[in-house]
């Protein structure tokens, strides 16, 4: 039981997250967030996202989505005012991306500089069976 503890999920599962600095060219199109690449049989859970805009550009928006294309996680976010900070807290369990999907950031155009920080974890969601084996010297059949 987590009891609302963000660190519990990251400790029990595989902690993920990081900070990426995008220069004034920013993001144009869609790019996988560094360190947030999906893995077969695992789901990424995004808990917290912080974006600090260092160079704004009028009319440019960013959005967070998953690589399956089925979910927009957050956005579109107006990226026009330098010095603006955007924060979103998805709760201690986080928002789950589809199994195997990567976290992506999508920009409507280039021209925005920002620092992007995220925290979350990767959890096993099923797949190949590990099997059940008896301890050495034990008799009987596995449960």
VENLINFEN-V813679 format. One record per helix or strand. SS is the DSSP state (helix for helix, strand for strand). FROM is the first residue (numbers start at 1). TO is the last residue. If there is no record, write none. Layout:
SS_FROM_TO, SS_FROM_TO
This chain:
helix_6_12, strand_14_22, strand_29_32, strand_42_55, strand_61_66, strand_72_78, strand_85_89, strand_95_96, strand_103_107, strand_113_124
